Amino acid sequence: MASRDRSAACDRPRVSAGLSRRAFIHRLGAATLLASCGGQVVTPSPTPRLRHIGYLSGNAQTSVDELSPPFRQRLRELGYVEGRDIVIDFRVADTVTDRLPSMAAELVNLPVDVVVAEAGPAQLAAKAATSTIPIVFVLTSDPVSLGLITSLAHPGGNITGVTTLSGALGGKRIEFLKEAVPDLKRVAILWNATQGTSMERGQVLPTQDAARVLGLESQGFGVRNPNELDAALEAIVQQRFAAVVMLPALSVSPQYERVPEFAAKHRLPQIYADVQMVRAGGLMHLGANYAAIHRRAADFVDKILKGAHPGDLPVEQPTEFDFIVNLPAAQRIGLTIPESVLRQATAVIR
């Protein structure tokens, strides 16, 4: 009986003389409550801090609408609930890349906890805007040549991410194009000139080298904005190039069907680095799986939010690739795709 009385006394805290019941309850609800009953210490659960993720892209809004869902889905799988644990602050230049520096500054000033930078122009803007806030890049072929990091294994600084290996695939694109069009002699290379010499060294020149090995004449056509795209296409036709390789150019080609429609009109075989182009009617696509890359970017963000330093996280290379052939597009230009090419495709549009 005495033991029960002592337990009851512990369960009913006494209000000391001179301390009103209301004041006592107020003190009881303070930030930290210590309860001596049973030797236990009870503390209230801390309210989790809402983390802000900046998403910076110079690509078309339609591209961001397509590629950001796999990133967000992976974050949900990792336990992050938008509005409860994280907020994603989007800044999308929609191919007007001159807006990127001010957008990057906006994210830095919020401030965000980490920036996901999509494609080269956004990555350069983010790097210029901050040397302290972590940056995770997606959709870049050669981050070393671009000047983002010092090496893939030891990126250093505040930047890491996932590459596309698009430069390394340039030769394979030329091979597929030549295999599909055996009598091909001259090929035009459309590329995003907003990234300057880094894109030229990392992707254009290796693609031209591969063309030379196969006995093809090639020429690069750099495009800095959507207004220059039509002029480049007209030049390709006027100079009698017989096929087109289009390197990553989502920030200068907001209308995915634009190049495929032009190529179909002039019966030009084409192969694209961006999968959106083949879905919009292009002939072939070879490239890293963009959805998988964006999911991996979410893993980087998770590690950084949990305390990892971006400079200590080695850059990852893609492990999933797509080679897609569009048979209706081949029919439109009067081309029969050889079985040797179709057997290598990961998907065939019929």
C-alpha angles and dihedrals in degrees: 000000000000090000091053091050092052091050092049090049090053091049091053109054113211123239107229122228113277094021116103120223091244093054090047093053090047090055090045090059095052122127094273124033121192117197117189095193111121091355092283126142114210122197127176118251111260117244108247114244116245107241122211121219117193116212111197122183137162091193126105116287089240089059092051090048088056101041104038096064094070088051092051093043091054091051089054090051088053090056102262117136116197111237092020104052105005144019120204112212109200123205111178121177092194093219093313092112094177086076093061100086092056091044091051090050090052091055092047091050095050082051114233124197094226137003123221105204117197119206130348103291092053092044093053091047092050092048090051092049099053142013094182110044109082116252125201115194128208130179099029124128103198114014091176094057089043089058096241098119141009097234141348094242095045108023094172122190120051100310136090138136147123127313128213097216086219093148092056089051094054093090092049091052090055090048093052091047092050092046091051092046106032095181093052114137109163128038132183121215116211113199143171105257095186087089092055124196095354091064091042093052096039101044117001099052095045089050091050091048090054091049091051092052089055092049095254128140112226140180132188122232111196118205124193101181140003091267091063094051097079092049091051092050092050090050090052091055095042091052090050100239109170101209142016134227111193116199122202106309110148091133092059100036111057094163105064095196094055099090096035091052092049091047092049091050091054095035094241119159111228142187123194137203091208115071092210090072096059091046088054092055105288122142105236140359131196121178149104117298103264095200091055091049092053090049090053089050088060089056089054090050090050092053092048094049087052092055108274117141112235093222089062095052111089116230112255128223123216121268099186122067135179129213108182128182122197110208097186087055089052090051091052092059095039096249127142111209110221119241088238088066096042092053090061095050120109088204136012122203108215 
